[in-house]
């Protein structure tokens, strides 16, 4: 939300659906950049324009409003506004498999930080591989009593990782 406080209305290209995000000085810093917006993101900026909500805002008031919206939506889990950033990073990586693009979208200077955001995402190619295996054999390959898993009569003991036949 610190960067959002610095975005000005003139930074949004309403027709192209992009926003010019100012440089980030925190940590190693990130240069200013042009970021594409989803239709919902563009709608959010339109709401900011409608309510003239540009500029600085009170962080504690933001948390109050967020929690009121969460309760009204009957979301029982305590989700912080910042958690949406993590969810976006995970979803963007899950959909694209492109960690560098996610790094740029999130404004990270270090790829390893972006990788932490993407930990919850299972790459689409791995999901497709497992789905293809499952659909052709009718079997599900997962954990079994043999430790880490069994495949074609070979099991791996999870305590010492020795193969046994």
C-alpha positions in Angstrom: 0.0 0.0 0.0 3.0 2.3 0.3 3.4 2.4 -3.4 -0.3 2.9 -3.9 -0.2 6.0 -1.9 2.3 7.4 -4.4 0.4 6.6 -7.6 -1.2 9.6 -9.2 -4.3 9.6 -11.4 -2.1 10.8 -14.4 -0.1 7.6 -14.1 -3.0 5.4 -15.2 -3.5 4.9 -19.0 -7.3 4.3 -19.0 -7.4 3.1 -22.6 -4.3 0.9 -22.5 -5.2 -0.5 -19.1 -1.7 0.2 -17.6 -0.3 2.1 -14.6 3.1 3.7 -14.2 4.3 2.6 -10.8 6.9 4.9 -9.2 10.3 3.6 -8.1 10.5 1.7 -4.9 13.2 2.8 -2.5 12.8 0.1 0.1 15.5 -2.6 0.3 17.6 -2.7 -2.9 15.0 -0.6 -4.6 13.2 -1.1 -7.9 13.0 1.4 -10.8 9.7 2.9 -11.9 7.9 0.6 -14.4 4.8 0.3 -16.5 2.4 -2.5 -15.2 -0.5 -3.9 -17.1 -3.8 -4.0 -15.2 -6.4 -6.8 -15.2 -10.0 -5.6 -15.8 -10.7 -5.8 -12.1 -7.5 -3.7 -11.4 -8.6 -1.1 -13.9 -12.0 -1.1 -12.2 -10.4 -0.5 -8.9 -8.5 2.5 -10.3 -11.7 3.8 -11.8 -13.3 3.6 -8.3 -10.3 5.6 -6.9 -10.9 8.2 -9.6 -14.7 8.3 -8.8 -14.0 8.9 -5.1 -10.9 11.1 -5.6 -9.0 8.6 -3.5 -5.5 9.5 -4.7 -2.6 10.2 -2.3 -1.8 9.3 1.2 -4.2 7.4 3.4 -4.2 6.2 7.0 -3.0 2.6 7.3 -5.0 1.7 10.4 -8.2 3.0 8.7 -7.3 0.8 5.7 -7.1 -2.2 8.0 -10.4 -1.3 9.6 -12.2 -1.0 6.2 -10.6 -4.2 5.0 -11.7 -6.2 8.1 -15.2 -4.8 7.8 -15.3 -5.9 4.1 -14.0 -9.3 5.1 -16.6 -9.8 7.7 -19.4 -8.5 5.4 -18.2 -11.1 2.8 -18.4 -13.8 5.6 -14.7 -14.6 5.2 -13.9 -16.2 8.6 -10.1 -16.4 8.1 -8.1 -13.5 9.2 -6.6 -12.3 5.9 -4.5 -9.2 5.8 -4.5 -6.7 2.8 -0.9 -7.7 2.3 -1.9 -11.3 1.9 -3.5 -10.4 -1.4 -0.1 -9.5 -2.7 1.2 -13.0 -1.8 -1.9 -14.6 -3.4 -1.4 -12.6 -6.6 2.2 -13.7 -6.8 1.3 -17.3 -6.3 -1.6 -17.2 -8.8 0.4 -15.3 -11.4 3.2 -17.9 -11.2 0.7 -20.8 -11.2 -0.9 -19.5 -14.4 2.2 -18.4 -16.2 5.1 -20.5 -14.9 7.2 -17.4 -15.5 9.0 -16.4 -12.3 10.8 -13.4 -14.0 7.5 -11.9 -15.1 6.1 -12.3 -11.6 9.2 -10.7 -10.2 8.6 -7.7 -12.4 4.9 -7.5 -11.6 5.6 -7.6 -7.9 8.5 -5.1 -8.1 11.1 -7.4 -6.5 14.8 -6.7 -7.1 15.7 -10.3 -6.1 14.4 -13.4 -7.8 14.7 -15.5 -4.6 12.2 -13.3 -2.9 9.7 -13.9 -5.7 10.4 -17.6 -5.5 9.2 -17.5 -1.8 5.9 -16.0 -3.0 5.5 -18.8 -5.6 6.1 -21.6 -3.2 2.4 -22.4 -2.9 2.0 -22.7 -6.7 2.3 -26.0 -8.4 3.5 -25.4 -12.0 0.9 -26.0 -14.6 3.2 -28.5 -16.5 3.5 -30.6 -13.3 -0.3 -30.6 -12.8 -0.8 -31.6 -16.4 1.8 -34.4 -16.1 0.1 -35.9 -13.0 -3.4 -35.5 -14.6 -2.1 -37.3 -17.7 -0.7 -40.2 -15.7 -3.8 -40.5 -13.6 -6.2 -40.4 -16.5 -4.4 -43.1 -18.5 -3.9 -45.6 -15.7 -6.8 -44.8 -13.5 -4.4 -44.8 -10.6 -3.4 -42.1 -8.2 0.2 -41.8 -7.3 0.7 -40.5 -3.8 2.2 -41.3 -0.5 2.0 -44.9 0.6 2.9 -47.0 3.6 6.4 -47.6 2.0 7.6 -44.1 2.9 7.9 -41.4 0.2 6.0 -43.5 -2.3 6.0 -46.6 -4.3 6.3 -47.1 -8.1 6.7 -50.4 -10.0 7.8 -52.4 -7.0 10.5 -50.1 -5.7 9.9 -48.3 -2.5 11.9 -45.6 -0.8 12.2 -45.7 3.0 11.6 -42.2 4.2 14.0 -42.6 7.2 17.2 -43.5 5.4 16.2 -43.1 1.7 17.5 -46.6 0.9 15.9 -48.3 -2.1 14.4 -51.7 -1.4 13.0 -54.2 -3.9 
